[in-house]
Amino acid sequence: MEQENVYIDSFNRNDKQLYFNQIRGVITEINVDTDWCSYTLNVGHENPRLVNLSLKTAHYETYKDKFSVGERVMIRFFLTSRYKHGRWHTNANILEILVA
């Protein structure tokens, strides 16, 4: 019996991948640029660290009034990597931001 896809995501149109990474933390910084924006989270308990996740500016418009610095959030994301100029570059791309 085939399982029905009940996960609906406005950013991801892929029906092959149902599960994504997620991280919880407090927003410490929001960077806005012309093409890409990013949220920086403070995550961890005993060994806190900063994690930066990015999204396109068009998607940022849906979240800019909902979340601000100091709020605790959960972010669903996926990783992408590319090889350029002899180095690997990896990005954490935001799919969805929720209140934690």
Phi, psi and omega per residue, in radians:
M1 nan 2.293 -3.100
E2 -1.465 2.324 -3.116
Q3 -1.445 2.354 3.135
E4 -1.343 2.436 3.123
N5 -1.382 1.847 -3.132
V6 -1.693 -0.112 3.125
Y7 -1.459 2.007 -3.132
I8 -1.951 2.196 -3.096
D9 -2.364 2.158 -3.081
S10 -1.238 -0.378 -3.123
F11 -1.562 -0.514 -3.027
N12 -1.907 2.045 -3.139
R13 -1.716 0.181 -3.093
N14 -1.534 2.121 3.122
D15 -1.629 0.053 -3.138
K16 -1.485 -0.618 -3.087
Q17 -1.863 2.030 -3.086
L18 -1.740 -0.410 -3.048
Y19 -2.053 2.423 -3.120
F20 -2.265 2.931 3.077
N21 -1.253 2.686 3.021
Q22 -2.533 2.652 -3.092
I23 -2.513 2.511 3.107
R24 -2.005 2.496 3.099
G25 -3.122 -3.065 -3.138
V26 -1.837 2.300 3.125
I27 -1.195 2.143 3.110
T28 -1.886 -0.363 -3.098
E29 -2.755 2.484 3.034
I30 -2.205 2.112 3.137
N31 -1.911 2.248 -3.133
V32 -2.048 2.242 3.124
D33 -2.274 3.112 -3.099
T34 -1.239 -0.673 -3.118
D35 -1.828 -0.704 -3.065
W36 -2.243 2.594 3.045
C37 -2.194 2.883 3.114
S38 -2.587 2.647 3.021
Y39 -1.998 2.347 3.050
T40 -1.908 2.215 -3.122
L41 -1.963 2.543 2.963
N42 -1.680 2.013 -3.068
V43 -2.166 2.777 3.105
G44 1.727 2.807 -3.116
H45 -1.935 -1.164 -3.099
E46 -1.369 -0.560 -3.137
N47 -2.225 1.331 -3.084
P48 -1.114 2.549 3.117
R49 -2.553 2.841 3.127
L50 -1.746 2.393 3.114
V51 -2.228 2.284 -3.135
N52 -1.929 2.225 3.138
L53 -2.173 2.502 -3.035
S54 -2.076 2.814 3.049
L55 -2.704 2.790 3.132
K56 -1.220 2.617 -3.107
T57 -1.020 -0.611 3.125
A58 -1.074 -0.662 3.100
H59 -1.330 -0.512 3.111
Y60 -1.072 -0.593 -3.122
E61 -0.990 -0.541 -3.139
T62 -1.312 -0.332 -3.085
Y63 -1.923 -0.207 -2.962
K64 -1.074 -0.532 3.138
D65 -1.634 -0.164 -3.073
K66 -1.597 -0.568 -3.030
F67 -2.263 2.512 3.130
S68 -2.426 3.025 -3.133
V69 -1.052 2.366 3.120
G70 1.737 -0.198 -3.131
E71 -1.479 2.547 3.076
R72 -1.574 2.188 -3.064
V73 -2.349 2.856 2.948
M74 -2.071 2.280 -3.114
I75 -2.072 2.248 2.989
R76 -1.631 2.372 -3.053
F77 -2.617 2.929 3.006
F78 -2.329 2.711 -3.116
L79 -1.772 2.483 3.003
T80 -2.300 2.538 3.116
S81 -2.306 2.607 3.055
R82 -2.554 2.662 -3.139
Y83 -1.834 2.087 -3.099
K84 -2.565 2.310 3.102
H85 0.985 0.695 3.060
G86 1.366 0.194 -3.122
R87 -2.405 2.682 3.029
W88 -1.614 2.400 3.086
H89 -2.160 2.214 -3.111
T90 -2.088 2.333 3.110
N91 -2.074 2.518 2.977
A92 -1.789 1.949 -3.048
N93 -1.782 2.218 -3.076
I94 -1.302 2.325 3.016
L95 -1.763 -0.722 -3.042
E96 -2.744 2.513 3.077
I97 -2.100 2.247 -3.109
L98 -2.252 2.746 3.033
V99 -1.236 2.295 -3.106
A100 -1.428 nan nan
